[in-house]
Amino acid sequence: PGALPMKPLPLARYRYSFRMDAPLRLPPYAGSLLRGQFGAALRRVSCMTGAARCDGCPLRATCPYPAVFEAPAPATHDMQRFSHIPNPYVIEPPPLGTPPIGAGETLRFNLVLFGHALGHLPLISLALQRAVEQGLGPQRAAGRLARIEVQHCADGAEPAWAEIWQPAAAAIAAHDARFAVAPTQADAGATQAQLVFDTPLRLQHQGQPVRPPALTPRKLVADLLRHITLLAEFHAGRPGLIPDAPALVQHAARLGQQLDLHWHDWSRYSSRQRQEMTLGGALGSWTLTGELGPLLPWLRLGEWLHVGKNATLGLGRYRLAHPSAAPSDPTPSPC
C-alpha cells in the first residue's frame, strides 16, 4: 500500500484571538461551549428566511449554515446508508483545565476548515466574532476579535503563524490553504511513532466507546481513513481519495503498539437534549511500531482533522512524534 493523492487537499488551521472585556471562566473542556456558540451565531448570520428549522427550507441547498454546521447525509451511497456525515470544521479549544481569563487578557482557540468550508471563511469569522461579542458561558463574558492567523507548517520546521486579519483590515488577507499528503525522506525507514493525545480520544464500536485495553492500530487507522475519505468526498469533491484504504488497514493490523493511555471523563451541557452529558475518552500516548512508512502521511493529516467521535468539538486531537528508525525518545511534531 502507499498510493497518495497528487493534488493537495484544501485545508487550513486558523487561530482566533479575542481581547476579553470581562472575566471568563471556561468549563474544564471548552470545545462544546465554543461549538455551540459558533453554531448559533453562524445560523443567525446565514439564515435569510427566519425559519425555525432548516428542514424544508427552500434555501437549504445553498445556505452556508447547513453546509458547514449540519452537513446533510446523502439519501443513497455506495459505501453504506448514512444517518450523518462529518462536518468540515474542527474547533480546537484552549487546553483542558485552562484557568480563568481575566478582563483585558486574551482568549485564543483554533479552527480547522476543510474543503468547501474554506470558501465561507469570512462568514465563519464574522459568526465567531458575533458569538464572543454577545458573551460566552453563563456569565456572558464578552470580548472583541483582535487577530486572525493561519498556520503554515513545513515538515521538519517549526510551525509559523501568519497574521491575515486585524481590526484595521478591510478584509481577510489572501493566504495558502492547501495540505499536501506526501511522504518525507524519513518515512521509508520509520519503525516507531508516537501519538500524543491532548484531548480525549473516543473510538467507538457498535455505538459504545472503546476503552484503552481494547484499542488496536487497526481500529485507529480504519477510523482515521474512513473519516478522511468521507470528508474528501462530501466536502472537497474528491471521492476515492484513498483507493488502497483496505490494504492500509490490513497493514496496520500487523503493527505492534505500546499504550500509555488513561480514561478521562468530563461533562458538558447539551442544549439540544437539555441535560448534562458525561463523555469519556483516552488521554496519553500511543506508540506504534513496525513498518510505518505507508501510514505516516495519513497520520500527519489526522493531526489536523482529528480522529474519533466528536472531532468537531476538538476531541481526538493528537501530536505525531517524528518517526524513528530505532527505539528512542521521539521529538514531538511541530504540527
N, C-alpha and C positions, 0 to 999 in steps of 0.2 A: 504493500500500500504506500501511497505517498503523492498522488496526483494533486496539485494545488492550483487554485484559480489564478490566471494570469492578470486579470483585471482587478485593481484594488477595490475594496468594499467602501461604500460611503459610511463613514463612522468618525465620530469626534467626541472628545470629553471636554466639557466646559466647567469652569469654576466661577461661581457667583459669590460676590462679597457684598454684604449688607452692613451698613453702619446702623446700629440699633439706637432708637430714640428712647427706649425703655428697657429695663432689665428683662431678660428672657431666661426662663428655666425650662430646658428641654426635658422630655421624658428620657429614661435610660437609653432607649433606642429611638431616634427621631425620624427614621425612614417613613413610618406610617403617617406621622403628623405632616411631614413635608409633602408626601404624595397626595394626601387628602386635600390639603390646602391648594396644591398645584392643580389638581383635577377640577376642583370647584371654580377656581379662578379662570382656568382655561375654558371651561364651559361658558362662563359669563362673558368673556371677551370674544368667543367664537360664535355663539348662538345668535341667529338672526330672526328666529321665529318666536322665541319666548316659550316654546312648548315645554311642558313639564318633563317629558321623556323624549329620548332620541328615537325610540321605536316608532315607525310610521311617519317620521318627519320626511317631507319631500326633498329636503336638502341634505339628508344624511350622507348620501354618496359623495358629496363634495365638501362637507363640513370638516374642518381640521380637527375638531374635538374628538369625534369617534375614531378618526384615522390615527390619532396619536394615543388617546387615552382608553378607548374602548373598541379596539380593532375587531370588526365583525368577522366571525368564522365563516368559511365558505360552506355553501349548502352541501356540496359533494367534493370529494378529494380522493386521489388515487391511493394515498397512504392510509387514511382512515377517516372516520367521521369525527370532526372536531366540535366540542362544545365551546371552545375558545382557542385563540391563538395568542402567542406572546405579543406584547406591545413593544413598540420600537424605541423605548426610553428606559433609562435606569436612573433612579435617584440615589446618589451616594451621600448619605448624611454625615454630619460630624461623627467622630469616633464614639463608640459605646462609652457611656458614663461621662460625657463632656460636662464640665462644671458650668454653673450659671454664667451667662454672658451679660455683662453689665451695660448700662446705658453709655453710649459712646464707644463701645467695643464692637468687634466685627463678628458677624455670623458668616461662616463660609460652608458651602457644600457644593458637590459636583453634580452634573447632569450629563449622562451619556446619551447621545442621539444616534440612531441608526437609520439608514435608508432614506425613504421619502420624508421622514420626520425632520431631517435637516433643512428641508425647504420651508419649514414652519418656524425656524429658529427665532425670527423677530417676534412673532406672535407668542411663542412659548416664553420668551424672555419677558415680554410685557405681562403675561399671566403671572409669572413668578414675582415680578416687581409689584403688581397689584396685590398679590397674596400677602406679601410681607408688609406692604404699606397698610393693609387692613388689619394686621395683627395676627400673631401666631400664639397658639396654646390657649389655655383657659384665661390667662391674664391679658390676652390680645395685645401682646407686646409688638409694637410696630417698628419698622426700620426702613431705610432708604437704600436702593441699589447704588453701590459705589463703583463697581467694576465687574466686567465680564472678561474672562481669559479663556484661551483654548490651549490644550496641552499638545506639545509636539514631543515625540519620543522616537529617537533612532536607536537601533539595537546597540547595546554597549555604552550608550551615552546617558548622562543624567537627564531626567525629564526637565523640560523647559516650558514655562507658561508664558504665553504671549498675550498682551492686552489687546482686546478687539473692540472694547466699548468702555467709555466712562461718561459721566453726566454731561459733559460739554459736547459730546459727539452727536452728530446728526443721525448717524446710523451705525449698525454693527459693521466693522471693517471686514473686507474680503479676507478669507483665510483658507488654508488647506483643510479639507475634511475627508481624508482618504486613509485607509488602512490596508497595507499590503500583507497578505497572508503568504509569507515566504520563509524558507529555511535560512539559517545562518551557517557560517562555516563550522561552528561548534556543534551543530545539531547532529551531524552524521555519526560522531563518536560518543554522543551523550548516553550515559548509562544510569544516571541518577538525577532527579529533580525533585524539588520540594515545593509544595503548595501550602502557603501560609494563609489561613482563613482569618480575615479581620472582622467579618460579620458572619452570623450563623448560617451554616450550610444545611439546607433541607432537601435532600434527595428523597423521593417517595417511591413506594412500591404498593400498588393496589390501594392508593389513597392514604397510606399510612407512612409517616416519616421513617426513614432507615436510620437506626442508631449506629454509632461508630463501630461496634464489633461486627456488624453485618455489611459494612461498606467494602466495595471492591473496586479496583481500577476499571473493570469492565463497566460497572454501573456508572461510574463517574464519566467515562468517555462517551458512553451511549447517550446519557442525558445531555451532555455538553454538545455533541454533534447534532442531536435532534433539535436542540434549542437554536443552534446556528442555522441549520437547514431551514427551519420554519421562518425565522427572521429574514433570511436571504430571499426566500420565495415570496413571502407575503408583503414585505416592506422594501425590497430592493429589486424586484423583478428578476431574481437570479435562481430559478428552480434548478434542482440538481446540482447545487454548489459543491457538494462533497460526494461524487459518484462512487468513491471507494469507501464510504462510511461503514458498511458491514464488515469489510476486511479490517478497517481500523479498530472496530470494536472487538473483533476476534483477536487482533494483535494485542490490544490492551488486556485481554483475559490472560495472556501469558506473562504479564508483568508481575514483579514482586512489589511488596509495599511494606511500609512501617507507619503505623498510625499512632499519632500523639494528639488525639482529639478528645475533647470532653464535651458533654452536653450542656447547653446553656438555654434556660427558659426565660422568656420575657413576655410581658403582656402589652396589648395595645387595645385601644377602643375602636370598635368597628361602628362607624356611623350608619352603614347600611343595615347591619344586624342589631344596632342599638344595644350593644353589650361589650363587656371586656372579653377579649380572647387571649388565651395563652398559646404562644408559639414557641417552639424549641428548635434548636439547630446545633450543629457541631462547630466548635471553635478549636483552633490549634493548628498543627502542621500535619501534612500527609505527604510522605516521601514515596516516590515511585522509583522502582529500579528495573533495569532491563534495557532493551533497545528502544530508546525514546524518540529517536530522530523523526519518524513519520508523524508523531503526535505533537511535537513541540510547537509548530506553527499554530495549530488549533488551540493548544493550551494558552498560548500568548494572546490569541483573540479572546479567549474566555476571561482573561484579566479585565477586559473592557466590558464584556457583555454579561458577566457573572454566570453562575450555574445553579440550577436547582429551583425549587419553588419560591415564589415571591421575590424574584430577581428585581422587579420594578421598584420594590421597597428598598433595594440595596442589599438584600440578603445574598449569600453565596459569593461575596467578593473575596478574591484571593490574590496574593502576590506570588508570582512564579520565580523561584530562585534560579539563578543561572545554572544551566545543566552542567554536569560534571562527568568526566570520563573515569573518575575514580572516587571512592568514598571520601568526602571531605566536607568541611563546613561550607555550605553554599552561600553565595552572596546574593542578597535579595535583588530581584529585577527592579529596575527603576520605574517601570510602569505596571 
